[in-house]
Amino acid sequence: MWPDLVRAGFALGIVILLILILGAVLRRFGQGGTLRAGKRLAIVESLAIDPRRRLVLVRRDEEEHLLLLGPGGDLVVGSGGREQPQPATPPGEP
């Protein structure tokens, strides 16, 4: 009886280890935050607001779109390219 339990525990440990390795590989190479060569669409960043809603920053070509995803529907919060900060001009100068 004990050898069967040890063998089953060992097999279960190997299966759990394989699942963890597969999960790490998918996180590393799956949904990347950068554009891959020849790809036009990428998820740049994702933020969970609460258990039901999530903000997702998506890059298409050179434009970024901020999406609010939730059970009530999806909403485009912001859209456009990357905006560069404008240098501040002192008062009185055009």
N, C-alpha and C positions, 0 to 999 in steps of 0.2 A: 504494500500500500504506500509506504513512504517513497520508494523510488518513483512511483507514478506521480505523486504530488510534486516531487522535486523536478521531474521531467516537465510537467505541466507548468510549473512556476518558471522554469527556465525558458520554455517556449513563449510564455506570456511576456516575459522580460524582453526577449528578442523582438517580438511584435511591437511592443511599446517603444523600444529603441528605434526601430525602423520608421515608425510613425513620426517620432520626434525629428529624426534626420530628414525625412521627406518634408516636414513642415518648415524646417530651417532652410532647406534648399528652395522651396517655393517662395518663402519670404525674401530670400536673397536675390533670386533671378526672376521671380514672377512679376508682380506689379511694381515696377521700378518707378522712381521719381524723376528719371531723366529720359529724354527722347533717345531712342535707339536708332541706329542708322536706317534710313528709309521709312521710319514710322512718323506719322503725322499727329498722333494722339497719345497723350500721357497724363497720368494722374500725378500732379506735382506734390500735393499734400492733402491730407484728410484729417478732420478734427471732429470728434464726437461731442456734440453739444449736450445731449442727454441720451438715454437708452433708445429713443425713437428717432432722433434727428441727428443729421451729420452735415457738416460743411465740407465740400470737396472743391479743391482748386484743380481745374483741368486745363491743360495746354493743348491747343489745336494750332498747328503750324507755329506761328509766332505770337498768337493771341492767347490770353488766359481768361478763363471764365470761372466765376465763383458760383457754385450751385449749392442750394439748400435742399437736401434730400430728406423726406419724411413720409410717414404713412398717409398724410393728407394730400400728397402730390409733391412734385419737384418744382423748384423755383430758381430762376437765374437771378442771383443777387447783384452781381457785377459782371461786366464784360469789357473786353478791350485788351490792348497790349500792355506791356510793362510800362508804367509811367515813371519817368526819371524825375527825381526831386529838382525843383527849380531853385536856383540860387537866390537868396534873399537880396533885395536891393535896398540900400539905405533910403530913408524918407527924403523926398525932395528930388530924387534922381528918376528919370523916366525909365 
